Amino acid sequence: MTRNAKRGKSMQIMVYVRAKTKEVIVRAANASGQRVSNYMKQKVLEAIAKEQGRSVEDIIPKSEFEELQRSRGRKAQD
């Protein structure tokens, strides 16, 4: 773990996108049944893994990967 990545601490990322870009992201998240934040976390991790020639399961701990998988269906339950 890096010096600034403290376990259990939240991280806030501000993303300013144009209206059409936001619409595309929101529609994609909704189509997958996920909250936008969970959808974006998943897609970022997938992109990082692909860039490194690895899988998401290889770049984050198993427990975090399992939590990410569980969070995929939470929007429908909320």
Secondary structure, 3 states (H helix, E strand, C coil): CCCCCCCCCCCCCCCCCCHHHHHHHHHHHHHHCCCHHHHHHHHHHHHHHHHCCCCHHHHCCHHHHHHHHHHCCHHHHC
